[in-house]
């Protein structure tokens, strides 16, 4: 009898089914719909967060009110110690002067200290470390009050000498030192806890209130995004297409046309030159000594040198000419409407001279130069690939002939070259 799959496998099967279905929905959905769904989900989460933040704010306010209870305890401790100081001050004044006026602060201090003891014990009814410390403090205070009462009684009986002797033996001072030490201990612990907790809670309260404001602003922003999303999405797509098209035809480092941009330019210019019967020149330029620059200064410095080379070449060529970088240290200049080979030679020599001034970073005097090969359309090639290849062959002839010179492509057996060295 078929009893079906175990419950665990059935549950895993259901989970896998919904997981695969969710993946299919996401993969088949348009990106805009996915983003809108995400925005709606974030909005719902923000609403939940706002409700949570509101509840947290109420809780923080309640906790802050409870913290004030501990702050009152610290204040009572300070007042309690002040009352004991007043009682001792009144005792000392009466013993030294015999003036009954000083007994007023004494009795007031004793009465207030006992009242504060009852208040503090009421604040800490449950057993705790603080309550135990308070009981120790109260025992020291009781001993101190007994010492004060005994000296005053002796003074009233006419035995001021005996009363002052009790004061001078230092026992009363020890009671007050113990009292102050105990009060300081409790006050520092409880008071420090109060102020720290209050500061943290106040900061948390401000944070939660900011969350409420931010949640409201986020909801407003989400509503605005729902209206503006499609317009922004279309703008983004247009910019992405434009950027992709630019990167297709341009070199990222220098911003010049790349090989594809060069070929595309020649495909447009060669038919026009053929139709008009004009000459078009192609200059293939390869930097001499660039490897040494890279090895000595690093590739980052080499990239900066390439950017500067592109800038200098751009200042030499005409506005209608095209400067491109094929990669590495190879550049190509296209010269529409050249007119005569001499103009190509003149421009090539100016390109060579443009590398003479110092570079930054310094590359070393005389290290960096360039070799140029020249090919002319239509005599040296009929297609963009042919004319660029002819200029490339002429450039290699310049390299073999000693570099830093211009070579014209000369059609014939094995591509013979005529070389024009750069005159000093």
N, C-alpha and C positions, 0 to 999 in steps of 0.2 A: 504494500500500500504506500502510495506517495504521500509523505507527510510534509513536503515542501522544505525549503531551506531553513536552517536555524534562525532564530530571531536576530542574532548578531549580524549574520550575513545579509539578512533582509534589510536591516537598518543601514548597513554600509552600502547596499545597493541603492537605497533611496537617496542617501547622501551623495553618492557618486552621480546619480541621475541629475539632481539639482545643481551640482557643481558644474557638470558638463553643459547643462542648459544655460547656466549663467555665463559660462565662457563663450558659448555660441552667440548669446544675445549681445555681449560686449563686443565680440569680434565683428559681428554683422552690423552693429549700430553705427550711425554716423558720429564722428567726434563731437560735433556740436551738441547732439542729444546727450551724449555721455557727460559732457561738461555741464550742461544745464541740469541733468539729474544730480550731479555732484553738488552743484550750487544749491539746489533745493534741499538736498540731504544736509549740507552744512547749515543751511538756514534753520532746519528743524533742530539740529544739534545745538545751535546757538540759543534757540528758544528754551530748550531743556536746560542749558547752562544758565540762562538768565533766571529761570525759576529756582534752580539750585543756588544760585548766587543770592537771590532774595532770602531764601530760607537760611543760608549761611550768615547773612547779615543780621537777621533776627537773633540767631544763636550767638553771634559775636557780641551783640549789644547786651544780651543776658549775661554772658560770661564776664563782660566788662563791669557790670553792676555787682556781680559777686566779688570781683577783684577789689572793689572799693571797700568791702568788708575787711580785707586784710590791711588795706591802707589805714583804715581807722585804728586797727590794732597797733600799728607802728606809731601812730600819733598818740594813742593812749599810753604807750610805753614811754614816750618822750615826756608827756605830762606827768606820769607817775614818778619818773626820776626827778623832775623839777620839783614836785611836791616834797620828796624826801630831802632835796637840797634846801628848800625853804625851811623845813622843820629843823635841820641842822644849823642853818644860819640864825634862826631865832634863838636856838639854845646857846650858841656861841655869844651872841649879842647880850643875852641876859646874864651869862656867867661873867663876862668881862665888865659889864657896866652896872649890873644889878637893876637895870631899868625894866619894869614889868611890861613896857610897851613891846619889847621883843618877844614876849610870850604869845602875842597875837599871831605872827607868822608861824610860830612853832605849832600851836594848836591847829591852825588852818592846814599846814602841811601834813600833820599827822592824820587829820580827818580826811583830807583829799586822797592821801596815799591809800588808806583803807578802802575808800570808795572805788578807786581805780583797780584795786586788787579784785574786788567783787565783779567789776565790769569785765576785766580781762578773763577771769575764770568763767564768766558767762559766755564769752566769745569762744572759749576752747573747752567746752563741756566734755567732748569725746576724748578718750585717752590719746595722747600724742606726745611727741618729743618736745614740742613747744610748751605743752601743759606741764610736763615734768620740769622743764627749765624755769617756768614761772613759779612753781611751788618752791624751788630752791631759792629763787630771788626773794620770794615773800618771807622765807625763813630768815634770810639775811636782813631784810627790812624790819622784821619783828624784833630781831636781836638789837638792831640799831635804835629802834624806837624805845626799847627797854633801857638801853644805855642813856638815851637822851632824857627819859623820864627820871632815871635814878640821879643823874647829875643836877637836874633842875630841883628835885626834891631836897637834895643836900644843900643847894644854894639857898633855897627858901628857909631851911632850918638854920641858916647862918654858917654853914660849913662850906664856904666857897673854895677854901684850900683843898678840901677832899674832893670836891666836884672837879676842880681843875686838874687834880692829880689823875682822875679817871680819864679825862680828855687827853692828858699827855701820855698815858701809857700806850696809846696807839691802837687799842682794841676797836674803838669806834671807827677809826680811819680804815681799819681792815674790813669792817662790816660794809662801809660805803664803797670801798674798792671792789669788794665782791659783788655788791649791788650793781655798781656801774658796769662791771665786766659782764654780769649776767644779762643786764638790760641791753648792753651793746650787742651781745651775742644773739639774743632773740630778735632785736630790732634789725640787725644786719641781715639775718636770715629771712625773717618774714618781710621786712621792708624791702630788701633787695629783690625778693621774689615778686613782691607786689609791683614794684616799679618796672622790672623786666617784663613781667606778664602784661602789665598795662601797656607798655610800649609796643610789645609784639601784637597785642590784640588791636591796639589803635591802628597799627600799620596794616594788619589784616583787614580791618574794617574799611580803611581807605582803599585797599586793593579790591575788595569786593564791590565797593561802590563804583570804582572805576570800571569793574567788569560789567556792571549794569549799564553804564554809559556806553562802553564799547560794544556791548551786545545790541543796544538800540542802534548805534551807528552802523554796526555790521548789517543789521536787518535792512536799514535804509540803503546801504551800499548794495546789498543783494538785489533789492528791488530795482535799483538803477542799473545794475549789471544785466538783469534780465531784459531790460529795454535796449541796452547798448551792445549786448554781446555779439549779435549777428553782424552789426556794422564793424565792430572791432575785428571779428573773425575774418571778414572779407578783406579788410585792410591788411591784416596779417598775412593772408594768403597772397595778396598782390605783392607785398614786400618780399615775401619768401620767394615768389617766382622771380622777381626782379633781382634779388640777391643771388639766386641760383643761376640765373642767366648771366649775371656779371661774373660770377666765379667760373662759369663755363668758358668764358672768352678772355679772362684776365688772370694775371699772376698775383697771388695773395701777398707776397712779400713786397713787391715794388709797385703794384697797381698797374703795371704795363699789360699790354695784350700778351697772351700766351701763344703757344703754337697754333691752337685752334682759332684764336682770334686773328693771327697772322694769315693763316690759310684762307679764312673767311674774307679778310680784307683783299687778298690777292685775287680771289675768285670774282670779286666785284671790279677790281681795278684793271686786271689783264684784258678782259674783253673791251673795256672802254679805251685802253691804250691802243689795242689792235685796231679798233674802229677809227680812232683819230690819227693813227700812224705815228703815235708818240712813243718815246722810249721810257721804260720804267726800270729803275735801278734797285737792286737788292744788295745790301751790305751785311755780310755775316761777320760778327765781331766775337772774338774769344779773348778773355782776359789772360794776360801773361803774368805768372807769379801769384795767382790767386790761391793756389794750394798752399804756398808758403805763408801767405797771410792767414789762412785758416789755421795752419799748424802752429803758427807763432802766437796768434791772438785769440784763437778759439772761434767756434762757429757763430756765436752771438755777435762778435765783432765783425766776422765775415759778412753776416747778414746786413749789418749797418753799412759796411763798405759797398755792398751791392746796391743798397738803396741810394747811397750817395753817387755811385756810378750812373745809375738810372737818371738821377736828377741832372747830373752834368751832361749826359748825352741828350736829355730832353731840351736843355738850353741851347744845344748846337744845331739841332735839326730844325727844319721849317715847320710851320703850323700844319701844312697839308701832308707832311711826312708821317709815317707810322713807326714808332719804336716799340719793339716787343722783346720779351725775354723768354727763351725757349726752355730754360731750366739751367741750374748750375751757374756757370759764369758765361753763358752764351747769349748774345743779343743779336737781333736782326733789325735793320732799318730799311723800310720800303720808301722809295723816292718816286712818286708819280710825277709825270711830266718833267723828266730829268733834263732833257735838252741835249746834253753832251756828256761823254765819259769824263771829261775834265772836271765837271762839277761834282761828279761822284767821287773822284780822287780828292778834290779840295775838301769835300765834306768829311771823307774818311780821315784825312790828315788832321782836321780840326777835332775829330773824335779822339784821335790818338793824343793830341796836345791837351785835351781836357783832363786827362789823367795825370798830368805833370804836377799840378799843385798838391801840397800835402793833404793827407786824409786824417780824419779823426774817427776812431783811434788811429794813432800813427802806424803806418805799415812799413816804414823804412823807405828812404829815398831811392828811387830807381827800381824798386821791387815790382811795383804794379804798373803794367802797361797793357796794350792790347794789340792783337793782330787782326787785320781786316781783309776779307775777301769780297770781291765785287763781281756780280753777274748782272747782265743787261738783258731785258726782255725787248723784243722777241728773239734776239739772236742766240742767247745762251740757254733758252728753255721755253717750252710752249705752255706748260702747266705750272701751277704754284709749287708742286713738289719738285719739278725739274729745276725751276729757277732758284729755289732755296738750296737744292743739292749742289747746283753749280757754284753758288756763292760759298757754300761750305767747303767745297773742294779747293776754291781759290784761297780761302782762309788758311787751310792746312799747308798750302804752298808758302804762305807768309810765315807760318810757324817754322817750316823746314829751312826757309831762307834766312832765319835769324831773328824772327819776331819783330814786333814794333814796326810793322811796315804794311803796305797795301799791295794786294795782288789782284789782277784782273783775270777772270776765267777766259781761257783761250781755247775755243773748240778745236778739236783735231785728234790726232792719234793719242790715246791714253790721257786725254784731257790735259794737254800741255798748258803751262801757265806762263804769263809774262809778269815779272815781279817789279814793283816800284818801291824801292826802299824809302823810308822816312828820312828826308834830308834834315840835317842838324840846323 
